[in-house]
């Protein structure tokens, strides 16, 4: 089948309409689809996880580049259209279900993989958390997201966000492309962007400190207008002098605000917190 699908016509052929409740805005622009595939930078022996294939516009392009594609679709109504479109591509495995309820590592067979997806805006953060929390993390994640969200993911000091910090601790995030609203069917009310995250083989801090990292970050960003001294004190249930002492131990000015800290400074803060507050493992 021609990989350039006429999505509106295909939907009509199968008596389907996009479901607004599911946030269905299908990426239909050939240029937009090409930018997603380009950002994924696939090799012929790659395994790819696609989330929300819709009617297969992106899936067929991924299948032409990769050795194996696992496409997870929530909407059972799309099964007949998807199966028809993907019949010429035996390297594609279709899975119907909620991606947030899937064991990603098991789904991909425990092997290295990349992710490419045009996901509904309302599940962006949940999908990112689920992917990066998997037992086997992806090597690369390419997502089309709302442009405002793309800005938050790729933010840098002095405009860091909790989402940026939560993503960038796992790797390097960058804006790969901008997609106008007209690249989708039906046309959404906002523009989108393609974000690429190259997941680092090693975390920026010890795995044992990850819970502390997120505890500190959530406390710091919960009250962004407050100084870190006061935000951490409120979030951790401490008195302000104790929070100030922690920040000073990490070499940070207690008067700074969360969005001004770099990832390296958050890592240093977490290390200071671990040294002061976390129980140490017994000597071996």
N, C-alpha and C positions, 0 to 999 in steps of 0.2 A: 504493500500500500504506500502511496505517496506520503512521505513523512510530513509534508505541509498540509495539515488537516484543516478543513473548513468546519470549525467547531460549532457555530450556530446551526449549520445545515445538518451536522451529525447529531446534534441534540434533538432537532426536529424529527429527524429520521427515526429516532428511538423514543419519541414522545416524551422528551425530558426537558425540564427547565432548571436553571441554576437555583439552588436552595439558599436563600439569604441567611437562614438560621445557621447554616454550615459555613457561611462566609465564602461561598463559591464564586470566585472571580477568576476565570480561566485565562492563563497567559496565552495569547493567540498570535502576537506579533512575531513573525519569523526572526526579525532582528533581536527582539527581546529574548526569545528562546535561545538564539545563538549565543547571546551574552552569558546566559546561565551556563551553557555547556562549556563555553570558553573559560569561565571562572572556575569550573570544576576541574579543568586541566587533566582529563582522563588519559590513562594509558590502556593499551589493548588488553592487559591482564587484570584490570581493576574490577573490584566488586563495588556496586553502587546501591545505596538505599535511597529510594525516592519516596517522599511522603506526599500523599495527595496527588496522584497522577491525573485525576480528572478523567478526561477521555483519551489520554495518552500522547498529547502533543509533544511534551518534553521526553516522555518515556522512549519513544521511537528514536529520538536523537541520542539519548544516553545508550540505548542498546546498540546503536551503530558504532559507538566508541569503546564500550566496555565489554568485558568478558561475561559479566553477570549483573543483572539488575533485579532487585527485590522492590516491588512497588506496593506500598501499603495504602489502601483506600478505605475510607470510612463509609462512603455512600454506596450501599448495595444496589441502588437503582442504576448505577453506572456499569454494572457488571457486563450486560450484553454488548454495549458499545465498546468497552475496554477490551473484552475478549476478542471482538471482531478486529479491532485496530491492531492488537498485539499478536494475532495468530501467526503472522510471518516471522515472529521473533521468539524462538524457543528459549533464548537465553534470559527471557524475562519471566520472573515468578510473581504472580499476583497474589496478594494477601488482603483479605477484606477484614477490617477491624480498626480499632482505635489505636493509633500509634503510641499513645500515652500508656496503654495497657500491655504493650509488647515488650518482651525481653529482647532488647536490641542485639545483644551479643549472641543469643541463641538464634535469633532470626537470621543473622548474617553468618552463622556457622563458626563463630569465634575467630574469624580471619580478619585481616586488615580491610577496611572499607572506607568509602567516601559517601557523603550525603549531598543530594541535590533536591531541592524542594521549592515549590510555590505553595506556601501554606497560608491558611486563613490568618488574618492579622491578630485575631483575638487569642490564638494559642501560641503566638511566637515565643513568649518567655517560657511557657511550660514545655514546649518542644525542645528549646535550647537546653533547659535544665535536664530533661530526660535523656537527651543525647550525650551530654557531657557527664552525666552521672552513670552512664552505662558501664558495665564491667569491662568491656572493651570499647574504648572511645574511638570515634571516627578519626581518620587522618586529616580530613578536610570537611568542612560544612559550608555549603553554598545555599543561601536562602534568599527568596524574594520576600521583602518585608515592606511595611509602610515606611516611607522616606524618613519620617520623624523618628521612627524606631531605629532605623539604620544609623541615624545621627547619634542616637543614644548608645548604640552598641560600639561605635567606633570613636566615641568621645575621648578627649585627652584633657589633662589639666590645663587651665583651671575650670574646665567644664565637665569633669568626670561625672558619671552616673553610676548608680548601683548596678545597672545592667551591664555597662561597659566593664566594670571591675569584675563582675561575675563571669563574663565571657573571656576577658583578656587574661585572666589568671591561668586559663587553659591554653592560650596560644595567641597568635597575632591576627587581629581583625582589621579588615580594610573594606572600603567601599569599592566594589568592582564595576558597577554600572548604575545609571539612573534610568528608570522606566516610567514613561508618562502614563497617566490613567488610561489613555486610549490604546495601550498595549494589551488591555485585558477585555474579556467579555464575560458578563456585562461590565460596563465601565464603572469602576469604583469612584468615590468622591475625592480620593486623594491619590497623589503620585506614589510610586513605589521605588525601591532600589534593590540591587543585588549586593548582598554582603558575603564576603568570603572570610572564613576563619580557618587558618592553618593551625591545627592542634599540635602543640609541642609534644615530643615523645616523653618528656619529663615535666612534671609540674614545677611551678616557680617556687614552691615551698613543700616541705614534707607532707605526705598524705595525712599524717596524724594531726597536722595543724589546720587542715581545711575547715573543719567545723568552727574552730576559733576564728579563722579568717572571715568566714561569712557572718559569724556572730558580731564581730567588731564592725564589719562593713554595714550590716543592717542597722546597727545602733548609730553609727556615724551619719548615715544618710536618712535616718528616720526623722531627724529634725535639722534639715539642711541649713536653716538660717542661724542656727546656734553654732557657737564655737565647738570644736571637737571635744574640748574639756567638758562642756556642759552636755553635749549630745551623747558622748560615751557614758557619762555619769548617769544620765537618765535611762539610756538603753540597757546598761549593765546593772542598774540598781546600786551604783556606787555613790559615794560622796565626791564632789568635784575635786578636792585635793588629791584623792587617790587616782582619778582619771588623769589629772595633770602630771602626776608622778610617772604614770605609765607612758604618757606621750614623751615626756622628757627623757625617759630611759631609752626610747626609740629614736631620740635625736630630733624630735618634732616639737614645734612651737604649739602649745596648747590653745593658742588663740586662732589657729588656722581653721578652715572649714573643710568638710569632707571632700567636696568637689575639686579642691586644690591639690590634693595628694596624688602622687603618681602611684602606679602599681608597685614599684620598688619600695616606696615609703609604706604602703599598706603591708607589704611582706615584712618589712622591718618592724612595724608595729605588732604584727602577729607574732614574730619571733620574741619580742620583748614580753608580750602577754604570756606566751608559752613558758618563758623562763621564770616569770613571776608567779603565774597562776595555775599552770597545768601540772599535774603530778608527773614525776619523772619515772621512767621505766627502771626497774631494779637492774643493777649491773649484772652482766651475764657471766 
